[in-house]
């Protein structure tokens, strides 16, 4: 094995009273994919920021290309070929992909004049080297998340990056897109780039990593080749808890009116003829590629973008849903796809986020006592870890923020809860807790519809999985058919 | 007692901007109280401030309400003038009682607010454009209705309202306090106020929380219009007449007072007490400078300087305090 290109040596980082990293040593070698895994708040992102020079370590060194730095600056890191792609990609949405790929290089190179043809050629070279196809001439804002991800990687390549770190790059991608990304990662590896990959998803870690380092509470717990771990042992190492799994229980309320019954739902041109039924106490999965219409179907049922045709029944009673407020009244809850922009009021207090939908009031005035009781109940029931209820929700980790969102909907004691990507960007421990809460709620009669890209999650949680393709429900998988290979095949078949 | 005091402060706003505002207000009183005690602390001067503050404070409250929902109401002064003109015309040309005239004016103000609310809430027109346009419209209507002149000769029972005092304090100052308390209660104690704050903080998340955003915005702009109407009546009672372009500088003054009070123009935060104190502080500053017999231009300059300083502090304040904290750690 060749010498590491980037190495963190005994790095520690304190923020005020918080010890974010303790004596962390990690090495990234050329041509190797190194996965850094751990729960939210374990220090993964801090480590990346130390390596990219964004944070100055409290103690320890970063060695880049054989030069040791006590205080690496972002400029030094960049010029040495260290590139970190954060979750927001830091792209400029109004510029084209070609401009995004080529501009930072020409700016850093101190060139005053910008040549469109030269930029275009540079961008094309980077894209070809990556082995992907990206529309180079349309604004990045119009690209899909996957294409933006690839654009960010191409930009790194155009900078002659020798080390590329990606912070949870697959969070917003579908399986097909993940495959394309992994293929690109494979080509990068062959060309001798050192790669760091941060992820929560077991499947991915095992399919791509050549080396896995587990962080917990700011320290390295263990590091090794992926074949030294199993799914269970890796999860256990990350959380420090024994691994658990659910025993799927058949819905107890068979014979009763379904929690949700949807017939002939349609909205041109997004989806049509959607029939689905969720029994009381049943957990149903909705699987499909991005753009298959799965999110649109969910948003129609809950009234965010109402359907044009079709009927919706809750507990056998027909309901008319023209807006989300109607759905709330009918007993339908919806945990949206994008927690940060759709789900939460980031700068508002945690407590106010909890009661945003089900706000107790009497005779036109808020009832402070029952509001406080509700807040406390959600925090207790969902085991939300927080400082104060008045802290902004922004201060919470992904897992706790998602619990706030879930608690906000459970407060209304809905009959049906629709969740779109309930565990995206959530650490393993929180994921387990969240799924556990859903399981417990379903035992009390709640009908649950889960939209997810996480196949193992759907398999372990759902009684049935419905597959959406081009706006129609094309298959239903249950019982023995409910296996990873069958679901993936059904979803990606064309 | 200190605990109780802390609680009161908490409900009024714990932000650094609120504390800064209090310091500035007290500072103004102390400085001019020392420089010109005979004039500045005289009953006459106080009365001037009490009479001049209410209209500004109420217009600023209207502005602050819309800013709470991340909007703005540039038409609020036009609404005030239109309702003032309507009331004046009904009293002079129609020879109707002040009570009826005031009711009609208030109705006009509510209707104007509803137009804004429909445009912003249901038609999704950006508030700055919607209210800029309706402001022109309302001013134009007031201009046509008044014939471009000041509608004078308001009956004495109406103009006397501006001079009446209750418990030694002008009636219109009481009106301002009552309006402020009502707005404060709406914002802090009702579901509507709660939802206004959430809509301002993140409109998308409000939609995904089942909040009927359009209704909340409609209610907001109707309230803003109603406050404009109240301000318009106070203005015409004080001036003894009404015209279509009274106090056009009040639009920006109201924005600035709201920002001075620490209201976040990007939505999600409002302090009613802060707005009232900021409005009074601006009047105190003006009165203090006039007591030093400087020209009114200097008053404008000083008000402008104060605003720039406060806005800078509100914008950079957190960064500054962060800097001080870091220094302390190092030292």
Interface residues (C-beta under 8 A of the other chain):
Chain A: X16 X304 X323 X324 X325 X327 X328 X334 X336 X341 X342 X343 X344 X345 X346 X347 X348 X352 X356 X357 X359 X361 X364 X365 X366 X408
Chain B: X189 X190 X191 X194 X195 X197 X198 X201 X202 X204 X205 X206 X207 X208 X209 X210 X211 X212 X268 X329
